[in-house]
Amino acid sequence: MNPISTATLLEALHWRYATKKFDPTRKIPAETWAALEQVLVLAPSSFGIQPWKFIVVTDPAVRAKLVPASWGQTQPVEASHHVVFAVKKGVGEPEITHYIARTAEVRGLSVQSLEGFKNVMLGSLQKAAAGGYLDTWQTHQVYIALGQFMTSAAVLGIDACPMEGIDPARYDEILGLTGTGFTTVVTCAAGYRAADDKYAHLPKVRFPVDEVVTRI
């Protein structure tokens, strides 16, 4: 792997912002979007369970319905792509069995040899379920994927806007997620900023490093 320079990374992160207005005439090239889908697939998660589904909404009619479900925000229809990040609720033995089977397939192992790992994961999930924080734990994993997606988009020169100002239940209804075990957590619009987006040129407001980073 040839790492990018620190200057290139920081330039991309200074350049990015939560894009409020996209240019609807500009579309992300297919090759670039395919890479960003792989970015989602490659996102890390606790134990590698991947308790999520990423729904790329391309149908204009469906995207139009998402605007009122986003409290009138127009990014779902203006951006090149709109991704919905959904979490699997009540993750348990079926999901772990599926993951173990995939691990065995990819790494050329027997399912039986992974029985100990499977039991460790199940024990952690059962403890979380008993403690009432299983779905919260898995939801946190979705935000890891969102962060990786946004950073990667910036490095590729793609604008993005994470959106929590939405009605998740309405999203679930529109996207057919209701009753599937998956539920909407957050969304992210991606594309190219409009030339007249007033937020594009505002200085980024961040606290100084020494105020937010403690070295011990």
Number of C-alpha atoms within 10 A of each C-alpha: 3 4 6 9 9 9 9 11 16 12 13 19 16 12 16 22 21 17 22 21 22 26 17 16 11 14 14 16 10 9 9 14 18 11 14 19 15 12 19 20 15 14 18 16 17 13 13 13 17 21 22 22 17 17 14 15 19 14 9 11 10 14 21 14 16 25 17 15 18 20 11 12 17 18 28 28 23 24 28 25 22 24 20 24 23 23 25 20 17 15 19 17 15 9 16 22 15 11 17 22 16 14 16 15 12 9 8 9 14 13 15 11 11 14 13 10 13 18 13 12 18 18 13 14 22 16 13 16 17 10 9 11 13 19 17 13 15 23 22 14 20 25 16 15 21 21 14 16 22 25 19 19 23 19 18 13 15 21 26 28 22 21 18 13 13 20 16 19 15 18 24 19 13 15 18 12 16 15 9 10 12 19 25 27 22 22 25 22 28 28 28 23 24 19 10 11 13 11 14 18 10 8 10 12 6 8 9 8 8 8 8 9 9 7 5 3
